[in-house]
């Protein structure tokens, strides 16, 4: 894009069909608000400046997206939204303005590149407007594109269309690239003498055509790419398409996904080659997975950093970091900044919270390790609990290297178990255990030396 291009994203609509207190463009698909996808595509297309026309609710959140918001206090139509934005934005000479909607999350950056590129002069005449059109299945409520030769003459809304016009399957997608001077001139002349008493941006098309200015169509290849979201049914449809795209992307990068329709991914993940993802697995929040891992079935990873050759089956990993050559599950739960070193084994029905487990540690069955630090090659017996909460604060349990914790041991934190120590089955450990010592009982006492 040689000339400076700014984008105005229309996002002030109330979205009443969503039946929600959440602004429509903040509803998520695949872990991101739909507005996020539109902004990402505009940035990838090389747009120099982006502003978002907001309502009161969205205005409070717009800074999270790294763009400027312009409040449209009264929603008086798309043309009015653009008027509001242009009154705030300084005039740029020889500039271009992209108009997009914040509820079109499936839009590709190529669509924005194509529509802006179509403003280049052809046969010596530069268009005043390039607009995205698309072939849509009939019947449809989208406005029909009426051409005069190659160029667009006007848009006919469904309620105003004749039977012949209703048979037209080329429709207005709602994405525009304007010559800025032409847009400012035309939008100032918009009138609201219509049934809705609103100012329609599409009226600029007929205004240009009447003045002999060119309006060129840019055909999108798939109507799903310009799908606008009006209710939760359409949101689900868009979510399915976005998830399909993500699965295709990761599979082409060398990941095996057994069933893409039963695997749920997000943008901006890192998944290594030859990793296999089994059905009913969800991976999100910038998780990173190494090579040759096995994820699932029925796994959920959120902000998880996973090394190479890790197997995670029927388990949940949240805000945690795992090294390489680790087995987790089935039915394990790792959370809250848990860190596992290489070669750790976490078995069925084990929960680990805010703990560090060193190389070779094994916790194979039915245990809770909270606020703990466990040394290399220690073994945690079935039913072990680190009793970390005293009713006021969380306390730490420290377990040394090569320690054997017997089944059903309760370790009353704060407590330290020294290197090479052992607790007998069903021990209740209330005091520190020196290195090499063997304890048992309730409370645990030293056992006779052999």
C-alpha positions as CSV (number, residue, x, y, z in Angstrom):
1,X,0.0,0.0,0.0
2,X,1.9,3.0,-1.3
3,X,-0.5,5.7,-0.2
4,X,-1.3,6.1,3.5
5,X,-4.3,4.0,4.4
6,X,-6.4,4.3,7.5
7,X,-9.2,2.0,8.6
8,X,-12.5,2.8,10.3
9,X,-14.0,-0.3,12.0
10,X,-17.7,0.0,12.7
11,X,-18.4,-1.7,16.1
12,X,-21.0,0.5,17.8
13,X,-24.0,-1.6,17.0
14,X,-26.0,-2.9,20.0
15,X,-26.1,-6.5,18.7
16,X,-29.6,-7.1,20.1
17,X,-29.9,-10.5,18.5
18,X,-27.0,-11.8,20.6
19,X,-29.3,-11.4,23.6
20,X,-26.3,-10.5,25.7
21,X,-24.9,-7.8,28.0
22,X,-21.6,-8.2,26.3
23,X,-20.9,-6.0,23.3
24,X,-21.4,-8.1,20.2
25,X,-17.8,-7.7,18.8
26,X,-16.4,-9.0,22.2
27,X,-18.1,-12.4,21.8
28,X,-15.3,-15.0,21.3
29,X,-14.6,-17.7,18.8
30,X,-11.6,-19.9,19.3
31,X,-10.4,-17.9,22.3
32,X,-10.4,-14.4,20.8
33,X,-13.1,-11.7,20.5
34,X,-14.4,-11.4,16.9
35,X,-13.0,-7.8,16.8
36,X,-9.5,-9.2,17.4
37,X,-9.6,-11.1,14.2
38,X,-10.7,-8.1,12.1
39,X,-7.9,-5.9,13.6
40,X,-5.3,-8.7,13.0
41,X,-6.3,-8.9,9.3
42,X,-6.1,-5.1,8.9
43,X,-2.7,-5.0,10.5
44,X,-1.4,-7.9,8.4
45,X,-2.7,-6.1,5.3
46,X,-0.5,-3.1,6.0
47,X,-3.1,-0.5,7.1
48,X,-1.3,2.4,8.7
49,X,-3.9,3.6,11.2
50,X,-6.9,1.9,12.7
51,X,-9.8,3.4,14.7
52,X,-12.8,1.7,16.0
53,X,-16.2,3.4,16.3
54,X,-17.6,2.2,19.7
55,X,-20.6,2.3,21.9
56,X,-20.4,3.1,25.6
57,X,-19.8,-0.5,26.7
58,X,-17.1,-1.2,24.1
59,X,-15.4,2.2,24.7
60,X,-14.4,0.9,28.2
61,X,-12.6,-2.1,26.7
62,X,-11.2,-0.8,23.4
63,X,-7.7,0.1,24.8
64,X,-7.2,-3.7,25.4
65,X,-6.9,-4.0,21.6
66,X,-4.2,-1.4,21.1
67,X,-6.3,0.9,18.9
68,X,-8.1,4.2,19.3
69,X,-11.8,4.2,20.0
70,X,-14.2,6.9,18.7
71,X,-17.5,7.0,20.6
72,X,-20.7,7.1,18.6
73,X,-23.2,8.1,21.3
74,X,-26.3,7.8,19.1
75,X,-26.4,4.9,16.6
76,X,-27.9,6.6,13.6
77,X,-26.7,4.3,10.9
78,X,-23.5,3.2,9.2
79,X,-23.1,6.6,7.4
80,X,-23.5,8.4,10.7
81,X,-20.8,6.2,12.2
82,X,-18.3,7.2,9.5
83,X,-19.3,10.8,9.8
84,X,-18.5,10.7,13.6
85,X,-15.1,9.1,12.9
86,X,-14.1,11.5,10.1
87,X,-15.0,14.5,12.2
88,X,-12.3,13.4,14.7
89,X,-9.7,12.2,12.2
90,X,-7.5,14.9,10.6
91,X,-7.7,15.1,6.9
92,X,-5.0,13.3,5.0
93,X,-4.3,14.4,1.5
94,X,-4.3,11.7,-1.2
95,X,-5.2,9.1,1.5
96,X,-7.4,6.1,1.5
97,X,-10.0,4.8,4.0
98,X,-11.0,1.2,4.6
99,X,-14.4,0.7,6.2
100,X,-14.9,-2.7,7.8
101,X,-17.2,-4.2,10.4
102,X,-16.0,-5.5,13.7
103,X,-18.3,-8.6,13.5
104,X,-16.6,-10.2,10.5
105,X,-14.0,-12.4,12.2
106,X,-13.4,-14.7,9.2
107,X,-12.1,-11.9,6.9
108,X,-8.7,-12.6,5.4
109,X,-5.9,-10.0,5.1
110,X,-5.9,-10.7,1.3
111,X,-9.5,-9.2,1.1
112,X,-8.2,-5.9,2.6
113,X,-5.2,-5.9,0.3
114,X,-7.3,-6.6,-2.7
115,X,-9.9,-3.9,-2.1
116,X,-7.3,-1.3,-1.4
117,X,-5.2,-2.3,-4.4
118,X,-8.3,-1.9,-6.6
119,X,-8.2,1.9,-6.0
120,X,-5.1,2.1,-8.2
121,X,-5.9,3.9,-11.5
122,X,-7.0,1.8,-14.4
123,X,-7.1,3.3,-17.9
124,X,-6.1,6.6,-16.3
125,X,-9.1,6.8,-14.0
126,X,-8.8,6.1,-10.3
127,X,-12.0,4.7,-8.6
128,X,-13.6,6.7,-5.9
129,X,-14.6,3.5,-4.2
130,X,-13.7,-0.2,-4.3
131,X,-16.1,-2.5,-2.5
132,X,-16.1,-6.2,-1.7
133,X,-18.9,-8.3,-3.3
134,X,-19.6,-12.0,-2.9
135,X,-21.8,-14.7,-4.5
136,X,-24.3,-15.7,-1.8
137,X,-26.7,-18.6,-1.7
138,X,-30.3,-17.5,-2.4
139,X,-32.5,-16.4,-0.8
140,X,-30.5,-13.9,1.2
141,X,-31.1,-10.7,3.2
142,X,-27.9,-9.1,1.9
143,X,-28.1,-6.0,-0.4
144,X,-28.0,-6.9,-4.1
145,X,-25.2,-5.5,-6.3
146,X,-26.5,-3.9,-9.5
147,X,-23.8,-3.3,-12.0
148,X,-23.5,-1.0,-15.0
149,X,-20.9,-2.8,-17.2
150,X,-18.1,-3.8,-14.9
151,X,-18.7,-1.1,-12.3
152,X,-21.2,-1.0,-9.5
153,X,-24.2,1.3,-10.1
154,X,-26.1,0.9,-6.9
155,X,-27.0,-1.4,-4.0
156,X,-30.6,-2.5,-3.7
157,X,-31.8,-3.6,-0.2
158,X,-34.0,-6.6,-0.1
159,X,-37.1,-4.7,1.0
160,X,-36.7,-2.4,-2.0
161,X,-35.8,-5.1,-4.6
162,X,-37.9,-6.2,-7.5
163,X,-38.4,-9.9,-8.2
164,X,-35.6,-9.7,-10.9
165,X,-33.3,-8.0,-8.5
166,X,-33.9,-10.6,-5.8
167,X,-32.6,-13.2,-8.3
168,X,-29.2,-11.5,-8.3
169,X,-26.7,-13.5,-6.3
170,X,-23.9,-11.0,-6.2
171,X,-24.2,-9.1,-2.9
172,X,-22.6,-6.4,-0.9
173,X,-20.1,-7.8,1.7
174,X,-19.8,-4.6,3.6
175,X,-16.1,-3.9,3.2
176,X,-15.1,-0.8,1.4
177,X,-11.9,1.2,0.4
178,X,-12.5,4.8,-0.4
179,X,-10.5,7.6,-1.8
180,X,-10.6,9.8,1.4
181,X,-11.4,13.1,-0.3
182,X,-14.3,11.5,-2.2
183,X,-15.6,9.8,1.0
184,X,-15.5,13.0,3.0
185,X,-17.3,14.9,0.2
186,X,-20.0,12.2,-0.2
187,X,-20.6,11.3,3.4
188,X,-21.3,15.0,4.3
189,X,-24.3,14.9,1.8
190,X,-25.9,11.8,3.2
191,X,-29.6,12.2,4.1
192,X,-31.8,10.2,6.5
193,X,-35.1,10.5,4.6
194,X,-35.8,6.7,4.8
195,X,-38.0,4.4,6.8
196,X,-35.3,4.0,9.5
197,X,-34.3,7.7,9.6
198,X,-30.7,6.6,9.4
199,X,-27.7,7.6,7.4
200,X,-26.6,4.7,5.2
201,X,-23.1,4.4,4.0
202,X,-24.3,2.5,0.9
203,X,-25.9,5.7,-0.4
204,X,-22.4,6.9,-1.3
205,X,-22.4,4.3,-4.0
206,X,-25.3,5.8,-6.0
207,X,-23.9,9.3,-5.2
208,X,-20.6,8.4,-6.9
209,X,-22.3,6.6,-9.8
210,X,-24.6,9.7,-10.4
211,X,-21.5,11.9,-10.4
212,X,-19.7,9.7,-12.9
213,X,-17.2,8.4,-10.4
214,X,-16.2,4.8,-10.6
215,X,-17.2,2.2,-8.1
216,X,-15.4,-1.1,-8.7
217,X,-16.4,-4.5,-7.3
218,X,-13.8,-6.8,-5.8
219,X,-15.2,-10.4,-5.6
220,X,-14.5,-12.4,-2.5
221,X,-13.9,-16.1,-3.2
222,X,-16.1,-17.5,-0.4
223,X,-19.1,-16.0,1.3
224,X,-17.9,-17.4,4.6
225,X,-14.9,-15.1,4.5
226,X,-17.2,-12.1,4.8
227,X,-19.8,-13.6,7.1
228,X,-21.2,-11.1,9.6
229,X,-22.2,-12.3,13.0
230,X,-25.6,-11.3,14.2
231,X,-26.6,-14.0,16.6
232,X,-25.2,-17.0,18.5
233,X,-26.1,-19.4,15.7
234,X,-24.0,-17.5,13.3
235,X,-21.2,-17.2,15.9
236,X,-21.2,-21.0,16.2
237,X,-21.0,-21.3,12.4
238,X,-18.1,-18.9,12.3
239,X,-16.4,-20.7,15.2
240,X,-16.5,-24.0,13.4
241,X,-15.0,-22.4,10.3
242,X,-12.2,-20.7,12.2
243,X,-11.4,-23.9,14.1
244,X,-11.2,-25.8,10.8
245,X,-8.8,-23.2,9.4
246,X,-6.6,-23.5,12.5
247,X,-6.5,-27.2,12.4
248,X,-5.5,-27.1,8.7
249,X,-2.8,-24.6,9.5
250,X,-1.2,-26.8,12.2
251,X,-1.6,-30.0,10.2
252,X,0.3,-28.4,7.3
253,X,3.0,-27.4,9.7
254,X,3.5,-31.1,10.6
255,X,1.0,-31.8,13.4
256,X,-1.2,-34.9,13.2
257,X,-4.8,-34.1,14.3
258,X,-6.8,-37.3,14.4
259,X,-10.2,-35.6,14.2
260,X,-10.2,-31.9,13.4
261,X,-13.9,-31.6,14.0
262,X,-13.4,-32.8,17.6
263,X,-10.2,-30.8,18.3
264,X,-10.4,-27.2,19.5
265,X,-7.5,-24.8,18.9
266,X,-6.7,-21.1,19.2
267,X,-4.5,-18.7,17.2
268,X,-0.9,-18.1,18.2
269,X,-0.2,-21.6,19.5
270,X,3.2,-23.3,18.9
271,X,2.9,-27.0,18.2
272,X,6.0,-29.0,17.2
273,X,6.3,-31.5,14.3
274,X,5.1,-35.0,14.7
275,X,3.0,-34.2,17.7
276,X,-0.3,-36.1,17.6
277,X,-3.5,-34.6,19.0
278,X,-6.4,-37.0,19.8
279,X,-10.1,-36.1,19.8
280,X,-11.9,-33.9,22.4
281,X,-8.7,-32.0,23.2
282,X,-8.7,-28.2,23.7
283,X,-5.5,-26.2,23.5
284,X,-5.4,-22.5,24.1
285,X,-4.0,-19.3,25.7
286,X,-0.7,-19.2,23.8
287,X,0.3,-22.7,24.8
288,X,3.5,-24.1,23.4
289,X,4.0,-27.8,22.7
290,X,7.2,-29.5,21.6
291,X,7.8,-32.2,19.1
292,X,6.7,-35.9,19.1
293,X,4.1,-35.3,21.9
294,X,0.8,-37.1,22.3
295,X,-2.0,-34.9,23.5
296,X,-5.3,-36.4,24.4
297,X,-7.8,-37.8,24.0
298,X,-9.8,-35.5,26.3
299,X,-7.0,-33.2,27.2
300,X,-7.3,-29.5,28.0
301,X,-4.2,-27.2,27.9
302,X,-4.3,-23.5,28.8
303,X,-1.2,-21.4,28.9
304,X,0.8,-24.6,29.0
305,X,4.5,-24.9,28.0
306,X,5.3,-28.5,27.1
307,X,8.7,-30.0,26.1
308,X,9.3,-32.8,23.6
309,X,8.0,-36.4,23.8
310,X,5.4,-35.6,26.4
311,X,2.2,-37.7,26.7
312,X,-0.9,-36.1,28.2
313,X,-4.0,-38.2,28.3
314,X,-7.5,-37.2,29.8
315,X,-5.8,-34.4,31.8
316,X,-5.9,-30.7,32.4
317,X,-2.8,-28.5,32.3
318,X,-3.2,-24.8,33.2
319,X,-0.6,-22.1,33.7
320,X,2.2,-24.7,34.0
321,X,5.5,-25.8,32.4
322,X,6.6,-29.3,31.6
323,X,10.0,-30.5,30.5
324,X,10.6,-33.4,28.1
325,X,9.9,-37.2,28.3
326,X,7.0,-36.8,30.8
327,X,3.9,-38.8,31.1
328,X,0.7,-37.2,32.6
329,X,-2.6,-38.9,33.3
330,X,-5.1,-40.1,32.9
331,X,-7.3,-37.7,34.9
332,X,-4.5,-35.6,36.3
333,X,-4.7,-31.8,37.0
334,X,-1.6,-29.5,36.9
335,X,-2.2,-25.8,37.6
336,X,-1.0,-22.5,39.0
337,X,2.6,-22.3,38.0
338,X,3.5,-26.0,38.4
339,X,6.8,-26.9,36.9
340,X,7.8,-30.5,36.0
341,X,11.4,-31.3,35.1
342,X,12.4,-34.0,32.5
343,X,11.3,-37.5,33.1
344,X,8.6,-36.9,35.7
345,X,5.6,-39.3,35.8
346,X,2.2,-38.0,37.0
347,X,-0.4,-40.8,37.1
348,X,-4.1,-41.0,37.4
349,X,-6.1,-38.7,39.7
350,X,-3.1,-36.7,40.7
351,X,-3.4,-32.9,41.3
352,X,-0.3,-30.7,41.4
353,X,-0.6,-27.0,42.2
354,X,2.1,-24.4,42.4
355,X,4.8,-27.0,42.8
356,X,8.2,-27.9,41.4
357,X,9.0,-31.6,40.7
358,X,12.6,-32.4,39.9
359,X,13.9,-34.9,37.3
360,X,12.5,-38.4,37.6
361,X,9.9,-37.8,40.3
362,X,6.9,-40.2,40.3
363,X,3.5,-39.5,41.6
364,X,1.5,-42.3,40.2
365,X,-1.9,-42.4,41.9
366,X,-4.5,-40.4,43.8
367,X,-2.3,-37.7,45.3
368,X,-2.4,-33.9,45.9
369,X,0.8,-32.0,45.8
370,X,0.2,-28.3,46.6
371,X,2.9,-25.6,47.3
372,X,5.5,-28.3,47.3
373,X,9.1,-28.8,46.0
374,X,10.2,-32.4,45.3
375,X,13.8,-33.5,44.7
376,X,15.1,-35.8,42.0
377,X,13.9,-39.4,41.8
378,X,11.6,-39.2,44.8
379,X,8.5,-41.4,44.8
380,X,5.1,-40.2,46.0
381,X,2.9,-43.0,47.2
382,X,-0.8,-43.3,46.4
383,X,-3.1,-41.2,48.5
384,X,-0.4,-38.7,49.6
385,X,-1.5,-35.2,50.5
386,X,0.6,-32.1,51.2
387,X,-1.7,-30.4,53.7
388,X,-0.7,-26.9,52.7
389,X,-3.5,-24.8,54.1
390,X,-3.7,-24.0,57.8
391,X,-6.9,-22.0,57.6
392,X,-4.9,-18.7,57.2
393,X,-2.1,-19.2,54.8
394,X,-0.6,-21.6,52.3
395,X,2.5,-23.4,53.5
396,X,5.3,-25.1,51.7
397,X,6.3,-28.8,51.8
398,X,9.9,-29.6,50.8
399,X,10.8,-33.2,49.8
400,X,14.4,-34.0,49.1
401,X,16.0,-36.3,46.6
402,X,15.5,-40.1,46.6
403,X,12.7,-39.8,49.1
404,X,10.0,-42.5,49.4
405,X,6.6,-41.2,50.6
406,X,4.4,-44.1,51.7
407,X,0.8,-44.5,50.6
408,X,-1.8,-42.3,52.3
409,X,0.8,-40.1,54.0
410,X,-0.3,-36.7,55.1
411,X,2.5,-34.1,55.2
412,X,1.4,-31.2,57.4
413,X,3.1,-28.1,56.0
414,X,5.3,-26.3,56.6
415,X,7.5,-29.4,56.7
416,X,10.7,-30.7,55.2
417,X,11.6,-34.3,54.3
418,X,15.3,-34.8,54.0
419,X,17.2,-36.6,51.2
420,X,16.8,-40.4,51.2
421,X,14.1,-40.3,53.9
422,X,11.0,-42.6,54.1
423,X,7.5,-42.3,55.5
424,X,5.5,-45.4,56.2
425,X,2.0,-45.9,54.9
426,X,-0.7,-43.7,56.6
427,X,1.9,-41.6,58.3
428,X,0.9,-38.1,59.5
429,X,4.1,-36.1,59.3
430,X,4.0,-33.0,61.5
431,X,7.7,-32.4,62.0
432,X,10.7,-32.2,59.7
433,X,12.3,-35.6,58.9
434,X,16.1,-35.6,58.8
435,X,17.9,-37.0,55.7
436,X,17.9,-40.8,55.7
437,X,15.5,-41.2,58.5
438,X,12.4,-43.5,58.4
439,X,9.2,-42.4,60.1
440,X,5.7,-43.9,60.5
441,X,2.6,-43.5,62.5
442,X,0.2,-40.7,63.6
443,X,2.0,-38.5,64.5
444,X,5.0,-40.0,62.6
445,X,7.9,-41.1,64.7
446,X,11.3,-42.5,63.8
447,X,11.4,-46.2,63.1
448,X,14.1,-48.4,64.7
449,X,17.2,-48.6,62.6
450,X,17.9,-51.9,60.9
